[in-house]
Every structure is written in structure tokens, then in C-alpha cells.
Amino acid sequence: MRGRVLRHPAPPAAAQREAETTPLAEIDVSRADRFGADSHWPFFARLRREDPVHYCAESMHGPYWSVTRYADIRQVERDFRRFSSAGNVIIGDVPPEFDAPAFATSDPPIHTIERRAVTPALAPGRLARLESEIRTEIREILDGLPLDEDFNWVERVSIELTTRMVAILFDFPREERQLLPYWAEVLVSAPGPGAMTATWEERARILDEYLDRVLTLWRDRRGDASRDDVIAVLANDPHTSAMREDEKHLLGTVTMIAGANEAARGALSGGVVAFDRFPEEWNRLRANPGLLDNAVAEIVRWQTPITHMRRTATEDIVLRGKQIRAGDRVVMWYCSANRDEEIFPDGDVFRIDRDNARRHAGYGSGVHRCLGRHVAVLELRTLWEEMLRRFSGFAVTAAPQRLASNFSANYSRVMVRLSS
């Protein structure tokens, strides 16, 4: 099979056996530890094969349905009236008193109005004006990397680049640029041992600081039609200018937009992992840089930075012969859709000339299609353009460490050594 190399590990044998021998009704694909161990794939493969719309009665999140095939996920995404985003788009629930509503957790017409308001800050036109600045930032990051010495790509490149991108998109003060992604991560993370915050009260205190800073910028940019950053367009659009009176809504919307860019971290790190496991694809890209745009799409398909999104059924509905009841959680597993054998043959293989790579499910579809997709594409394309110009090759020198998350397919450590 073209593209398969020895450096691409098979799923752990224990996980393969467990996936095949666990009673179907007891399979819980939401377990974060499996994502952290990169051992979740055989469980999704079995569900696609035997039970594409699968009910899990017991999990740490409560009961939920898993939708694992590409076509079924598209059907759910586009039927926003019966599969609603209102309230929550992740599998777990947030206590109501700590919830932060946003346009991503709403349906049309509210979603459409707020999405339209923020679009100018993330649209291709604005990104074209920012491209030179973004390229300069990427060059600065890459020029600061060591040669022939191991370093953590996640910290030195992925986190640094997405942090700078958020600062650019929000026109956030350069000296404070580390704060916005930190605050955003606090907002979307539940407190607990080893988490960003220990308690809900600590989380609330930090978010008060976040809100105060956003409101200051909001007031400063109100009425300034010359600005087109995220905060300015929200502050000056007549449909969203009153959002400052609803503090939770304001924070939720700002964070969703910042978080959409933060999701690119998974793809920025995943590309390095993919090229290392399939080194002939790096050689193919060096020989034919014209494949870069398709390679970017294939990176997103192979990595799938956002693993799932949730909807809530608003009425009883039958999906692929399964009776879903009003109020049920319905989880669309994008990572599984991007391995669907009917759409992507040999989906575990990373292949930069895959003829339908751009059909990937990584950005979603329908009214909730990822608003930050143009930003992600620009980041990835520019990064790999500059990598091609600087380095003949690279190697991942230790097993990558993934986050134990069923939502963000990200890494905490990818040790890399570059060659000039």
C-alpha cells in the first residue's frame, strides 16, 4: 500500500483486542485516556463497521449517541432544527451558573446574526492584508529554532504560533498576548486536579480578570470604524454591540473565536508527526511544492484537530434505523468520519496527493462550519512553505505525547530535531 511505512505504528494490540471483544453495548468511545494513548481508532473502526449510530448508556458524561460515519454526520450537521447546538456543543455538561453562551452554542437566527458580525475579522480579505505580518511572525519563530538539537515542537512552534495569531486577529497588545489563549483555555476547561484551575471559584476569579480586559478593549474600540479586529467588529456591529451588557455571552463569543484558532495547534503539531511517520510524503512535497495546498487539507483530515461536536435532539427522530429521543445527546465524531472507509480508503495512511483530501470533516459543515478555517489554512500553508525553504528534513525523536482529551486532538510534547 503506497504511503505505509514501518514508522507508522499499528494500534496497540491490547486496544485492538479490547475493541473487538468488548460487548457492543458497552463500548464508550468518549474515554479520554484512549485518546491520550492514541488507542481509540479500533473502537471507532468497529462502530463504523457494526453500529454506526451507537448508543452508550453509561459514561462519565451520561448517556449519549455516537455518530461515526461521514454521511450520517453530514446529515446531523445540516439538520440544525432537529439536532440543536443550543446549550452545549461538547459531550460533557457545564454547570449552568458557569456556562458562557456564544454563537457556536446557538442556532439560527441568533447564530447567523452573530456569525455575520464577526466574519469580517476572519475573512480571506482581512487575512490577505495580514499575511505579510503573519509570515514575518512564522519566520521569526522558525529562525529561532535550533539545528541538530532536540526541542519540543509543541511549545516552540505550535503554541507560540497560535498565540501570536490570536493576538493578531484580536489586535491584542503584544506584551499581553500570552493572556488571551490562557483565559480562553480556563473558560473551556473544567476545574479539577491537574486542570487549569482547581475549583469553579478560582475559575470565576480568573474569568473576572478576562472580562475586565475585554471590556476595556471594547470601550476603546467602540465607534472606531477603521478597525477590523475581532473585538472592534463585534463592538461596532449594531446586532452585537449590546453584547457587552451580557457578560457571559460576550466572554463565550470571544473565547469561541479564540478557541477556533487554538484548535489549529493540533494540526500544526500533527503535520510534523504525519510527515515523520510517512517520510516519503515529505520527500514528495519537497520534490513537488505544488502539492502543498492539498497536503494542508490532508494534515487536517489525518489529524482532525477537533475530535467531536455534540448536538441535542429537539424531537424524536430515526437515524440509520435507530430511535433517538428528544433531549438525547448526539455526538458527531469527526475523527471517525475522517477515517470512514467509504470516503477515504486507507484512511489511516497520510498521503499528500489524496484526491479527495479537501472533503475532510475537520471544519464541519452546514451553518456551523468552522469560522476560523481560513485562518487555519493560512497558518498551515505558510508554516510549511517556510519549512520547505529552511530545512532539508526533520525527525521526531521520541514518542509524541497526546493530550488525554476527547475534544481536542492535541499534543503536549513532540520532540523534533531539524536538519539544515
Buried (B, 14 or more C-beta within 10 A) or exposed (E): EEBBBEEBEEBBEEBBEBBEEEEEEEBBBBBBEBBBBBBBBBBBBBBBEEBBBBBBEEBEBEEBBBBBBBEBBBBBBEBBEBBBBBBBBBBBBBEEEBBBBBBBBBBEEBBBBBBEBBEBBBBEEBBEEBBEEBBEBBBEBBEEBEEEEBBBBBEBBBBBBBBBBBBBBBBBEEEEBBBBBBBBBBBBEBBEEEBBBEEBEBBBEBBEEBBEBBBEBBEEBEEEEEBBBBBBBBBBBEEBBEBBEEBBBBBBBBBBBBBBBBBBBBBBBBBBBBBBBBBBBBEBBBEEEEBBBBBBBBBBBBBBBBBBBBBBBBEEBEBBEBEBEEEBBBBBBBBBBBBBEEBBEBBBBBBBBBEEBEBBBBBBBEBBEBBBBBBBBBBBBBBBBBBBEBBEBBBBEEEBBBBBBBBBBBBBBBBBBBEE
